[in-house]
Amino acid sequence: MARKRDPAMKIVDAALPAAFREEPADDLNLCDVTIEGGRIALVEPAAGLADGIDAAGGILVPAFVDMHTHLDKGHIWPRTPNPDGTFAGALAATGEDHRFWSADDLRARMTFALETAYARGTAAIRTHIDSMPPQDAISWPVFAELRAEWAGRITLQGASLMGIEGVPDDPGPLFDHVTRHGGIVGAVLYAVPPMQAKVARLMEEAEARGLDIDFHVDENLDPASNCLAVVAAEAKRIGFSGTITCGHCCSLMAMDESTADRTLDAVAEAGISIVSLPMCNQYLQDRRAGRTPRIRGGTLVHEMAARGIPVAIASDNTRDPFYAYGDLDMVEVWREATRILHLDHPVGAWPLAFSATPAAIMGLPDRDRLAPGAPADVVLFKARSWTELFARPQYDRIVIRNGAVLEAAPPDYCELDGLWISPR
């Protein structure tokens, strides 16, 4: 819990990344930041004073936005692990575990995940929610309850999730159920015969209702898998006016360069946003027993950024069959993504991918900068440079929410021990 908010707070001698100050350089700029009434009131060059929280040159960033997670799957690994670490193993194990997904089970695991993310400095989360009947009738009401319960601490968004072949020909009732509980719509896209027709119908219904879309796309390393191009073509055909987000897009890593370039040109023209999930993709992709992986997980983020395509980077799964590890810690995501995807030399605008860009995609205001008027939701590190930031886990970070230092710690795993007993 945060302590009672001070009427004013000052953070002195803090290093602000240029990306959050709308400056083109790769520099960290020493500033003094004054906070009043839960908002940033003033940002000015460091004056060498000591009247406030002395950052001692430590890096200051906005609170994180984690826009692709699976809170409903989180922390089921202890009772239903992935037997071999493969994508097929993940699908089978998760399907087996669904029998445990009562409202109480979901609420306990999702709350555990939210408490963890909150303590780590995350202010907003989008979660995908398995929405095939009868699970949809259980999971969405729990999500709606938690969204209300966590308002003011973590802004929650939900997106429906099912294989594209499971989307009904008349998606109206599905859309009604999802939107009744405050969600948007999505699906997992892969090359099955009805894919293009199903995508078209889903997008047409979303356009008619004014809804955004969040797809899982091409989560494989098959160079012939190009559902992303289908989404771009349908968005252009329909003239889709909302926000389309496509997550994963791993097959771009295996395509020939000319096909990948044409696809990304179409994505840019259609105004599609991309979210990369490098930790989970590293874990699952190109995994074969007794063979070292040849292709690194991820997608073509540099080529996307060069075309002006919005790119966010997020956690994805946490301690479930799709990813055995993770802690909904966006600092870990940032550090590992920097190493996996080479988001450095220069760091440039990549810090935006963990807060400002996903906030913009999700339609969240005022989370794109460190400037007067922005929420006083920030994270302060002792690290004074990029090499110091990415060298350690930064567990000694200071999280400030609504103008107050947050006094919270991630929950202990033993709090979940009672969940591994019997199915619903």
C-alpha positions as CSV (number, residue, x, y, z in Angstrom):
1,M,0.0,0.0,0.0
2,A,1.1,3.6,-0.6
3,R,1.5,5.8,2.4
4,K,-0.6,9.0,2.7
5,R,0.3,11.3,-0.2
6,D,2.6,14.2,0.7
7,P,1.4,17.6,-0.5
8,A,4.6,18.0,-2.4
9,M,7.7,15.9,-3.2
10,K,10.9,16.7,-4.9
11,I,13.3,14.3,-6.6
12,V,16.6,15.9,-7.2
13,D,19.5,15.0,-9.5
14,A,17.5,12.4,-11.4
15,A,18.7,11.2,-14.8
16,L,15.7,11.4,-17.3
17,P,16.0,9.5,-20.6
18,A,15.8,11.9,-23.5
19,A,13.0,9.8,-25.1
20,F,10.6,10.9,-22.4
21,R,11.6,14.5,-22.8
22,E,10.9,14.6,-26.6
23,E,14.6,15.0,-27.2
24,P,16.3,13.1,-30.0
25,A,19.5,12.3,-28.2
26,D,20.5,9.1,-26.5
27,D,21.4,11.1,-23.4
28,L,20.3,10.9,-19.8
29,N,19.6,14.4,-18.6
30,L,20.1,15.4,-15.0
31,C,16.9,17.1,-13.7
32,D,15.0,18.1,-10.6
33,V,11.4,16.9,-10.6
34,T,8.7,18.5,-8.4
35,I,5.6,16.5,-7.6
36,E,2.4,18.1,-6.3
37,G,-1.1,16.7,-5.9
38,G,-0.2,13.4,-7.5
39,R,1.1,15.0,-10.7
40,I,4.4,16.2,-12.0
41,A,4.4,20.0,-11.4
42,L,7.9,21.0,-12.6
43,V,10.9,19.5,-14.4
44,E,14.0,21.7,-14.5
45,P,17.7,21.2,-14.9
46,A,19.4,19.8,-11.8
47,A,20.4,22.6,-9.5
48,G,22.7,20.6,-7.1
49,L,20.3,21.0,-4.2
50,A,19.6,18.4,-1.6
51,D,16.0,19.3,-0.5
52,G,14.1,16.1,-1.5
53,I,14.7,12.6,-2.5
54,D,18.3,12.6,-3.7
55,A,18.4,10.4,-6.8
56,A,22.2,10.8,-7.0
57,G,22.1,10.6,-10.8
58,G,19.8,7.6,-10.8
59,I,17.5,7.0,-13.8
60,L,13.9,8.0,-13.5
61,V,11.2,6.6,-15.9
62,P,7.4,6.6,-16.0
63,A,5.5,3.6,-14.5
64,F,5.4,0.7,-16.8
65,V,2.6,-0.4,-19.2
66,D,2.5,-4.2,-19.8
67,M,0.1,-4.6,-22.7
68,H,0.2,-8.3,-23.5
69,T,-0.2,-10.7,-20.6
70,H,-2.2,-13.8,-19.7
71,L,-3.3,-13.3,-16.1
72,D,-5.8,-16.1,-16.3
73,K,-3.1,-18.7,-17.1
74,G,-0.5,-17.3,-14.7
75,H,1.1,-19.5,-12.0
76,I,-0.4,-22.8,-13.1
77,W,3.0,-24.4,-13.7
78,P,3.3,-26.1,-10.3
79,R,0.2,-28.2,-11.0
80,T,0.3,-28.6,-14.8
81,P,3.8,-28.1,-16.2
82,N,4.8,-28.2,-19.9
83,P,6.3,-31.7,-20.3
84,D,8.8,-30.8,-23.0
85,G,8.9,-27.0,-23.3
86,T,7.3,-27.0,-26.8
87,F,4.4,-25.0,-28.1
88,A,2.4,-28.2,-28.5
89,G,3.2,-29.2,-25.0
90,A,2.0,-25.8,-23.8
91,L,-1.3,-26.1,-25.6
92,A,-2.0,-29.6,-24.2
93,A,-1.0,-28.7,-20.6
94,T,-3.1,-25.5,-20.5
95,G,-6.1,-27.4,-21.9
96,E,-5.7,-30.0,-19.2
97,D,-5.5,-27.4,-16.5
98,H,-8.7,-25.6,-17.6
99,R,-10.6,-28.0,-15.3
100,F,-9.2,-26.2,-12.3
101,W,-10.3,-22.7,-13.5
102,S,-13.0,-21.9,-11.1
103,A,-13.8,-18.3,-10.2
104,D,-11.9,-18.7,-6.9
105,D,-8.9,-20.2,-8.6
106,L,-8.8,-17.4,-11.2
107,R,-9.3,-14.7,-8.7
108,A,-6.5,-15.9,-6.5
109,R,-3.9,-16.3,-9.3
110,M,-4.8,-13.1,-11.0
111,T,-4.7,-11.2,-7.8
112,F,-1.3,-12.6,-7.0
113,A,-0.1,-11.5,-10.4
114,L,-1.5,-8.0,-10.0
115,E,0.1,-7.6,-6.6
116,T,3.4,-8.6,-8.1
117,A,3.2,-6.2,-11.0
118,Y,2.1,-3.3,-8.8
119,A,5.0,-3.7,-6.5
120,R,7.4,-3.8,-9.5
121,G,6.1,-0.5,-10.8
122,T,3.5,-1.3,-13.5
123,A,0.5,1.0,-13.8
124,A,-1.5,-0.6,-16.6
125,I,-2.0,-4.2,-18.0
126,R,-3.8,-5.7,-20.8
127,T,-4.6,-9.4,-20.4
128,H,-5.8,-11.9,-22.9
129,I,-8.6,-14.1,-21.5
130,D,-9.4,-17.6,-22.8
131,S,-12.9,-17.2,-24.0
132,M,-14.2,-20.5,-25.4
133,P,-17.4,-21.6,-23.7
134,P,-17.9,-22.5,-20.9
135,Q,-14.8,-20.8,-19.6
136,D,-15.9,-17.4,-20.9
137,A,-18.8,-17.4,-18.4
138,I,-16.4,-17.8,-15.5
139,S,-13.4,-15.8,-16.5
140,W,-14.9,-12.5,-17.7
141,P,-17.0,-11.8,-14.6
142,V,-13.8,-12.3,-12.5
143,F,-11.9,-10.0,-14.8
144,A,-14.6,-7.3,-14.4
145,E,-14.5,-7.6,-10.6
146,L,-10.8,-7.2,-10.5
147,R,-10.8,-4.3,-12.9
148,A,-13.0,-2.4,-10.6
149,E,-11.2,-3.5,-7.5
150,W,-7.8,-2.4,-8.9
151,A,-8.9,0.9,-10.4
152,G,-6.5,3.6,-9.3
153,R,-3.7,1.2,-8.9
154,I,-3.5,-0.8,-12.1
155,T,-5.6,0.1,-15.1
156,L,-6.8,-3.3,-16.5
157,Q,-7.9,-4.1,-20.1
158,G,-9.1,-7.5,-21.3
159,A,-9.1,-9.0,-24.8
160,S,-10.9,-12.2,-25.7
161,L,-8.7,-15.1,-26.8
162,M,-9.6,-18.2,-28.9
163,G,-8.2,-20.0,-31.9
164,I,-9.5,-18.3,-35.1
165,E,-11.4,-21.4,-36.1
166,G,-13.4,-21.1,-32.9
167,V,-14.7,-17.6,-33.7
168,P,-18.4,-18.1,-34.5
169,D,-19.8,-17.2,-37.9
170,D,-22.1,-14.8,-36.1
171,P,-19.7,-13.3,-33.5
172,G,-22.4,-11.0,-32.1
173,P,-23.1,-12.9,-28.9
174,L,-19.4,-13.3,-28.2
175,F,-18.9,-9.6,-28.7
176,D,-21.9,-8.8,-26.4
177,H,-20.4,-11.0,-23.6
178,V,-16.9,-9.5,-23.9
179,T,-18.0,-5.9,-24.1
180,R,-20.5,-6.4,-21.3
181,H,-17.5,-7.0,-19.1
182,G,-15.4,-4.2,-20.5
183,G,-13.3,-6.1,-22.9
184,I,-12.1,-5.9,-26.5
185,V,-11.9,-8.7,-29.0
186,G,-9.1,-10.9,-30.5
187,A,-8.1,-14.3,-31.6
188,V,-5.1,-16.5,-32.3
189,L,-4.3,-16.5,-36.0
190,Y,-2.6,-19.4,-37.8
191,A,-2.9,-20.9,-41.3
192,V,-6.1,-22.9,-41.2
193,P,-8.6,-22.9,-44.2
194,P,-11.3,-20.6,-42.6
195,M,-8.7,-18.1,-41.3
196,Q,-9.1,-15.3,-43.8
197,A,-12.9,-15.4,-43.8
198,K,-13.0,-15.6,-40.0
199,V,-10.6,-12.6,-39.7
200,A,-12.7,-10.6,-42.1
201,R,-15.9,-11.3,-40.2
202,L,-14.4,-10.5,-36.8
203,M,-12.9,-7.3,-38.1
204,E,-16.2,-6.2,-39.8
205,E,-18.1,-6.8,-36.5
206,A,-15.5,-4.9,-34.5
207,E,-15.6,-2.0,-37.0
208,A,-19.4,-1.8,-36.8
209,R,-19.2,-1.7,-33.0
210,G,-16.2,0.7,-32.8
211,L,-14.0,-1.8,-31.0
212,D,-10.3,-2.2,-31.0
213,I,-8.7,-5.6,-31.8
214,D,-5.8,-7.5,-30.4
215,F,-4.6,-10.6,-32.3
216,H,-2.0,-13.3,-31.7
217,V,-0.3,-13.6,-35.0
218,D,2.3,-16.0,-36.6
219,E,3.6,-17.4,-33.3
220,N,5.9,-19.8,-35.1
221,L,9.0,-19.9,-37.3
222,D,7.4,-21.2,-40.4
223,P,8.4,-18.8,-43.3
224,A,5.2,-19.6,-45.1
225,S,3.0,-18.4,-42.2
226,N,2.0,-14.9,-42.9
227,C,-1.3,-14.2,-41.2
228,L,0.0,-10.7,-40.5
229,A,-0.3,-9.9,-44.2
230,V,-3.9,-11.1,-44.1
231,V,-4.7,-8.8,-41.2
232,A,-3.1,-5.8,-43.0
233,A,-5.0,-6.6,-46.3
234,E,-8.3,-6.9,-44.4
235,A,-7.7,-3.7,-42.4
236,K,-7.1,-1.8,-45.7
237,R,-10.1,-3.4,-47.4
238,I,-12.5,-2.6,-44.5
239,G,-11.0,0.8,-43.8
240,F,-10.7,-0.2,-40.2
241,S,-10.9,2.9,-38.0
242,G,-9.9,1.5,-34.6
243,T,-6.6,0.2,-33.3
244,I,-5.3,-3.2,-34.4
245,T,-2.5,-4.8,-32.4
246,C,-0.7,-7.9,-33.5
247,G,1.4,-9.8,-31.0
248,H,4.3,-12.1,-31.6
249,C,4.8,-12.1,-35.5
250,C,7.7,-14.5,-35.0
251,S,7.6,-16.0,-38.5
252,L,9.0,-12.7,-39.9
253,M,12.3,-13.8,-38.4
254,A,12.4,-16.8,-40.8
255,M,11.0,-15.2,-44.0
256,D,13.1,-14.1,-46.9
257,E,13.8,-10.4,-46.7
258,S,11.7,-9.3,-49.6
259,T,8.6,-11.0,-48.3
260,A,9.1,-9.6,-44.8
261,D,9.7,-6.1,-46.3
262,R,6.5,-6.2,-48.3
263,T,4.5,-7.4,-45.2
264,L,5.9,-4.6,-43.0
265,D,5.2,-2.0,-45.7
266,A,1.5,-3.2,-45.7
267,V,1.4,-3.2,-41.8
268,A,2.7,0.4,-41.8
269,E,0.1,1.5,-44.4
270,A,-2.7,-0.2,-42.5
271,G,-1.7,1.5,-39.2
272,I,-1.2,-1.7,-37.3
273,S,0.6,-1.8,-34.0
274,I,2.9,-4.6,-32.9
275,V,3.8,-6.0,-29.5
276,S,6.8,-8.2,-29.2
277,L,7.1,-10.9,-26.5
278,P,10.8,-11.8,-26.6
279,M,11.1,-13.8,-23.3
280,C,8.3,-16.2,-24.1
281,N,9.3,-16.5,-27.7
282,Q,12.9,-17.3,-26.8
283,Y,11.5,-20.1,-24.5
284,L,9.2,-21.7,-27.0
285,Q,10.5,-21.1,-30.5
286,D,12.9,-23.4,-32.3
287,R,12.9,-25.8,-29.4
288,R,13.7,-29.4,-30.3
289,A,15.0,-32.0,-27.9
290,G,18.7,-32.5,-28.0
291,R,19.2,-29.6,-30.4
292,T,20.4,-26.1,-29.7
293,P,18.0,-23.4,-31.1
294,R,19.2,-21.7,-34.2
295,I,16.8,-18.7,-34.5
296,R,16.4,-16.2,-31.7
297,G,12.8,-15.5,-30.6
298,G,11.2,-12.1,-31.3
299,T,10.2,-10.2,-34.4
300,L,11.7,-7.5,-36.7
301,V,11.4,-4.6,-34.3
302,H,14.1,-2.4,-35.8
303,E,12.6,-2.7,-39.3
304,M,9.2,-1.9,-37.8
305,A,10.4,1.1,-36.0
306,A,12.2,2.4,-39.1
307,R,8.7,2.4,-40.9
308,G,7.0,4.2,-38.0
309,I,5.1,1.2,-36.9
310,P,4.3,1.5,-33.1
311,V,6.2,-1.3,-31.3
312,A,5.5,-2.2,-27.7
313,I,7.3,-4.9,-25.7
314,A,5.6,-6.9,-23.0
315,S,5.7,-9.8,-20.5
316,D,3.4,-12.4,-22.1
317,N,3.0,-15.5,-19.9
318,T,4.2,-16.0,-16.4
319,R,4.9,-19.4,-14.7
320,D,2.6,-21.3,-17.0
321,P,3.1,-23.9,-19.7
322,F,3.9,-21.3,-22.3
323,Y,6.7,-19.8,-20.2
324,A,8.0,-21.5,-17.0
325,Y,9.5,-18.3,-15.6
326,G,8.8,-14.5,-15.3
327,D,7.5,-12.3,-12.6
328,L,5.5,-9.6,-14.4
329,D,8.5,-7.4,-13.8
330,M,8.8,-5.0,-16.7
331,V,12.4,-4.2,-15.7
332,E,13.3,-7.8,-16.4
333,V,11.4,-7.6,-19.8
334,W,13.3,-4.4,-20.6
335,R,16.7,-5.8,-19.7
336,E,16.2,-9.1,-21.5
337,A,14.6,-7.5,-24.6
338,T,17.6,-5.2,-24.8
339,R,19.9,-8.2,-25.0
340,I,17.7,-10.4,-27.2
341,L,16.6,-7.7,-29.7
342,H,19.7,-5.4,-29.5
343,L,17.8,-2.3,-28.2
344,D,21.0,-0.5,-27.5
345,H,24.0,1.3,-29.1
346,P,22.0,3.6,-29.2
347,V,19.2,3.0,-26.7
348,G,17.4,5.9,-28.5
349,A,13.6,5.8,-28.3
350,W,13.4,2.1,-27.1
351,P,12.5,3.0,-23.5
352,L,9.2,4.2,-24.9
353,A,8.3,0.6,-25.8
354,F,7.8,-0.3,-22.2
355,S,5.5,2.5,-21.2
356,A,4.6,5.3,-23.6
357,T,4.0,3.3,-26.7
358,P,1.8,0.6,-25.2
359,A,-0.1,3.4,-23.3
360,A,-0.8,5.1,-26.6
361,I,-1.9,1.8,-28.2
362,M,-4.2,1.1,-25.3
363,G,-5.6,4.7,-25.4
364,L,-4.3,5.7,-22.0
365,P,-3.6,9.4,-21.7
366,D,-0.7,11.2,-20.1
367,R,1.7,8.2,-19.8
368,D,4.0,9.3,-22.6
369,R,6.3,11.7,-21.0
370,L,8.0,13.0,-17.9
371,A,6.7,16.6,-18.0
372,P,4.4,18.9,-16.0
373,G,0.9,17.6,-15.9
374,A,1.8,13.9,-16.2
375,P,0.8,11.5,-13.4
376,A,3.4,11.2,-10.6
377,D,3.7,7.5,-11.3
378,V,7.4,6.9,-11.8
379,V,10.1,4.4,-11.0
380,L,13.5,5.6,-9.7
381,F,16.6,3.4,-10.0
382,K,20.0,3.7,-8.4
383,A,21.5,2.9,-11.7
384,R,23.1,6.0,-13.3
385,S,23.7,4.7,-16.8
386,W,22.3,2.2,-19.3
387,T,25.0,-0.3,-18.5
388,E,24.3,-0.1,-14.8
389,L,20.5,-0.4,-15.4
390,F,20.8,-3.5,-17.5
391,A,23.5,-5.2,-15.5
392,R,21.4,-5.9,-12.4
393,P,17.8,-6.8,-11.6
394,Q,17.2,-3.4,-9.9
395,Y,15.3,-4.8,-7.0
396,D,16.3,-1.7,-5.0
397,R,14.2,0.5,-7.2
398,I,11.9,3.1,-5.7
399,V,8.3,3.0,-7.0
400,I,6.3,6.2,-6.7
401,R,2.6,6.1,-7.3
402,N,0.2,9.1,-7.2
403,G,3.0,11.2,-5.6
404,A,3.8,8.7,-2.8
405,V,6.6,6.2,-2.3
406,L,5.0,2.8,-2.6
407,E,5.4,0.5,0.3
408,A,4.7,-2.9,-1.2
409,A,6.5,-6.1,-2.0
410,P,5.6,-9.0,-4.3
411,P,3.6,-11.7,-2.6
412,D,5.2,-14.9,-1.5
413,Y,4.6,-18.0,-3.6
414,C,3.4,-19.9,-0.6
415,E,0.2,-17.8,-0.9
416,L,-0.7,-20.0,-3.9
417,D,-0.1,-23.3,-2.2
418,G,-3.8,-24.1,-1.5
419,L,-4.6,-23.9,-5.2
420,W,-3.1,-27.3,-6.2
421,I,-5.7,-29.6,-4.7
422,S,-8.8,-30.4,-6.8
423,P,-10.5,-29.4,-10.0
424,R,-13.7,-27.4,-10.1
